[in-house]
Amino acid sequence: TTALLLAWCWDMLVHHPQVMASLQDEVDVVLGDRFSTAEDIQSLPYTRMVVKETLRMRPPAWAMGREAVQDCEIGGQHIPAGSTVLVSQWVTHHDSRFYDDPHQFRPGRWYELDQASFPRYAFFPFGGGSRVCIGEHFAMTEAIAILAMVARRWNISPAQSVLARPNPSVTLRPDKNVNLIVTKRVV
């Protein structure tokens, strides 16, 4: 899923060059000419926002099922105990009640959202509750570090004119390969 997340990150970045430029500006300042370390992760807030915004728009885990352990009512609908209920990160992360312009890739939105109190499960790319992904912290750290290291050393540009279309399967995958052109950065 982290590999899928990074593929979606690059697809978003190459089609939003101003975001790519801001990301590269941040990693240039923070990393200089060295590789990132675990200590750098907290010093890369914009890179984190790019990852979070990509998780919002293209969550690799796009839906999950849960079993109702007792009879309940959700949104006026009776749910009998034992029923499987599907919850979709994709649907929730694109809900205009929680996100203005929900179909726009805008990492900067997280400046405000990280400070705001919005519903607990308005953003849940790693699930939640007692079944939250045990690898959440590792996946975020890994994605931020890899994104920063690649952006620091390489220019990535699109080899296709449009964003890849999501193909929901067990995970949310691009419908076709995400083709990119990679060239060495001269800084």
C-alpha positions as a Python dict, from the first residue, in 0.01 Angstrom:
ca = {
    (1, 'T'): (0, 0, 0),
    (2, 'T'): (291, 239, 55),
    (3, 'A'): (409, 173, -300),
    (4, 'L'): (58, 254, -425),
    (5, 'L'): (56, 570, -213),
    (6, 'L'): (386, 682, -365),
    (7, 'A'): (263, 608, -719),
    (8, 'W'): (-43, 825, -648),
    (9, 'C'): (181, 1097, -495),
    (10, 'W'): (395, 1117, -809),
    (11, 'D'): (89, 1115, -1034),
    (12, 'M'): (-58, 1406, -838),
    (13, 'L'): (271, 1597, -818),
    (14, 'V'): (356, 1581, -1188),
    (15, 'H'): (14, 1719, -1275),
    (16, 'H'): (44, 1997, -1015),
    (17, 'P'): (384, 2156, -1085),
    (18, 'Q'): (337, 2436, -831),
    (19, 'V'): (295, 2173, -559),
    (20, 'M'): (603, 1990, -685),
    (21, 'A'): (803, 2315, -673),
    (22, 'S'): (694, 2382, -313),
    (23, 'L'): (785, 2027, -215),
    (24, 'Q'): (1129, 2056, -376),
    (25, 'D'): (1185, 2396, -211),
    (26, 'E'): (1115, 2242, 130),
    (27, 'V'): (1339, 1939, 83),
    (28, 'D'): (1621, 2156, -57),
    (29, 'V'): (1616, 2370, 257),
    (30, 'V'): (1577, 2085, 506),
    (31, 'L'): (1799, 1820, 346),
    (32, 'G'): (2053, 2020, 153),
    (33, 'D'): (2263, 1761, -26),
    (34, 'R'): (2209, 1467, 208),
    (35, 'F'): (1964, 1181, 245),
    (36, 'S'): (1673, 1219, 484),
    (37, 'T'): (1681, 1064, 830),
    (38, 'A'): (1406, 980, 1077),
    (39, 'E'): (1486, 1306, 1257),
    (40, 'D'): (1402, 1504, 940),
    (41, 'I'): (1042, 1381, 919),
    (42, 'Q'): (908, 1646, 1160),
    (43, 'S'): (1098, 1915, 967),
    (44, 'L'): (913, 1833, 643),
    (45, 'P'): (558, 1960, 710),
    (46, 'Y'): (476, 2037, 346),
    (47, 'T'): (597, 1692, 237),
    (48, 'R'): (369, 1543, 506),
    (49, 'M'): (79, 1750, 371),
    (50, 'V'): (142, 1618, 19),
    (51, 'V'): (125, 1263, 156),
    (52, 'K'): (-190, 1337, 357),
    (53, 'E'): (-362, 1507, 64),
    (54, 'T'): (-276, 1212, -159),
    (55, 'L'): (-414, 975, 106),
    (56, 'R'): (-728, 1187, 113),
    (57, 'M'): (-776, 1182, -262),
    (58, 'R'): (-642, 835, -347),
    (59, 'P'): (-648, 619, -33),
    (60, 'P'): (-491, 281, -116),
    (61, 'A'): (-733, 127, 136),
    (62, 'W'): (-1043, 287, -12),
    (63, 'A'): (-1314, 92, 175),
    (64, 'M'): (-1340, -147, 464),
    (65, 'G'): (-1600, -380, 603),
    (66, 'R'): (-1704, -413, 964),
    (67, 'E'): (-1950, -647, 1132),
    (68, 'A'): (-2225, -499, 1348),
    (69, 'V'): (-2188, -666, 1688),
    (70, 'Q'): (-2535, -557, 1794),
    (71, 'D'): (-2847, -413, 1636),
    (72, 'C'): (-2805, -42, 1569),
    (73, 'E'): (-2928, 242, 1353),
    (74, 'I'): (-2705, 446, 1122),
    (75, 'G'): (-2850, 740, 934),
    (76, 'G'): (-3203, 615, 994),
    (77, 'Q'): (-3120, 269, 857),
    (78, 'H'): (-3166, -32, 1085),
    (79, 'I'): (-2854, -253, 1092),
    (80, 'P'): (-2913, -598, 1242),
    (81, 'A'): (-2639, -762, 1449),
    (82, 'G'): (-2412, -974, 1230),
    (83, 'S'): (-2457, -753, 923),
    (84, 'T'): (-2152, -640, 727),
    (85, 'V'): (-2129, -264, 696),
    (86, 'L'): (-1899, -108, 436),
    (87, 'V'): (-1731, 221, 517),
    (88, 'S'): (-1550, 402, 237),
    (89, 'Q'): (-1253, 628, 296),
    (90, 'W'): (-1285, 734, -69),
    (91, 'V'): (-1641, 859, -23),
    (92, 'T'): (-1576, 1028, 310),
    (93, 'H'): (-1252, 1194, 194),
    (94, 'H'): (-1440, 1350, -99),
    (95, 'D'): (-1733, 1478, 110),
    (96, 'S'): (-1784, 1856, 83),
    (97, 'R'): (-1912, 1864, 443),
    (98, 'F'): (-1553, 1808, 553),
    (99, 'Y'): (-1341, 1943, 265),
    (100, 'D'): (-1389, 2251, 52),
    (101, 'D'): (-1329, 2172, -317),
    (102, 'P'): (-1294, 1803, -226),
    (103, 'H'): (-1193, 1698, -579),
    (104, 'Q'): (-902, 1944, -593),
    (105, 'F'): (-549, 1839, -496),
    (106, 'R'): (-447, 2107, -246),
    (107, 'P'): (-194, 1995, 16),
    (108, 'G'): (-207, 2343, 172),
    (109, 'R'): (-556, 2267, 302),
    (110, 'W'): (-385, 2070, 580),
    (111, 'Y'): (-241, 2389, 732),
    (112, 'E'): (-593, 2466, 852),
    (113, 'L'): (-731, 2113, 883),
    (114, 'D'): (-450, 1996, 1112),
    (115, 'Q'): (-541, 2282, 1349),
    (116, 'A'): (-918, 2247, 1319),
    (117, 'S'): (-1141, 2009, 1500),
    (118, 'F'): (-1335, 1819, 1241),
    (119, 'P'): (-1510, 1485, 1286),
    (120, 'R'): (-1281, 1205, 1400),
    (121, 'Y'): (-1346, 986, 1097),
    (122, 'A'): (-1352, 1257, 831),
    (123, 'F'): (-996, 1142, 752),
    (124, 'F'): (-913, 778, 817),
    (125, 'P'): (-683, 640, 548),
    (126, 'F'): (-551, 377, 789),
    (127, 'G'): (-887, 277, 931),
    (128, 'G'): (-968, 349, 1292),
    (129, 'G'): (-1064, 225, 1631),
    (130, 'S'): (-931, -104, 1759),
    (131, 'R'): (-855, -218, 1404),
    (132, 'V'): (-648, 82, 1291),
    (133, 'C'): (-352, -20, 1075),
    (134, 'I'): (-62, -113, 1300),
    (135, 'G'): (178, 17, 1033),
    (136, 'E'): (32, 371, 1014),
    (137, 'H'): (329, 550, 1172),
    (138, 'F'): (583, 346, 976),
    (139, 'A'): (398, 397, 646),
    (140, 'M'): (377, 775, 695),
    (141, 'T'): (744, 797, 793),
    (142, 'E'): (849, 579, 500),
    (143, 'A'): (637, 769, 246),
    (144, 'I'): (758, 1112, 364),
    (145, 'A'): (1124, 1002, 365),
    (146, 'I'): (1109, 841, 20),
    (147, 'L'): (915, 1130, -133),
    (148, 'A'): (1167, 1379, 9),
    (149, 'M'): (1472, 1184, -107),
    (150, 'V'): (1342, 1134, -459),
    (151, 'A'): (1221, 1496, -493),
    (152, 'R'): (1560, 1619, -371),
    (153, 'R'): (1758, 1433, -634),
    (154, 'W'): (1522, 1394, -932),
    (155, 'N'): (1286, 1596, -1148),
    (156, 'I'): (974, 1400, -1223),
    (157, 'S'): (750, 1502, -1510),
    (158, 'P'): (442, 1346, -1667),
    (159, 'A'): (461, 1102, -1954),
    (160, 'Q'): (83, 1118, -1986),
    (161, 'S'): (-138, 1424, -2007),
    (162, 'V'): (-401, 1327, -1751),
    (163, 'L'): (-411, 1185, -1401),
    (164, 'A'): (-444, 809, -1376),
    (165, 'R'): (-798, 697, -1311),
    (166, 'P'): (-857, 507, -988),
    (167, 'N'): (-950, 141, -1022),
    (168, 'P'): (-1106, 14, -701),
    (169, 'S'): (-1020, -347, -630),
    (170, 'V'): (-892, -484, -300),
    (171, 'T'): (-683, -166, -301),
    (172, 'L'): (-726, 154, -499),
    (173, 'R'): (-492, 117, -795),
    (174, 'P'): (-430, 324, -1105),
    (175, 'D'): (-629, 191, -1401),
    (176, 'K'): (-307, 186, -1605),
    (177, 'N'): (58, 233, -1527),
    (178, 'V'): (159, 572, -1390),
    (179, 'N'): (421, 667, -1649),
    (180, 'L'): (673, 932, -1551),
    (181, 'I'): (984, 1089, -1694),
    (182, 'V'): (1269, 1100, -1445),
    (183, 'T'): (1574, 1324, -1491),
    (184, 'K'): (1857, 1413, -1254),
    (185, 'R'): (1806, 1747, -1076),
    (186, 'V'): (2076, 2008, -1100),
    (187, 'V'): (2052, 2219, -787),
}
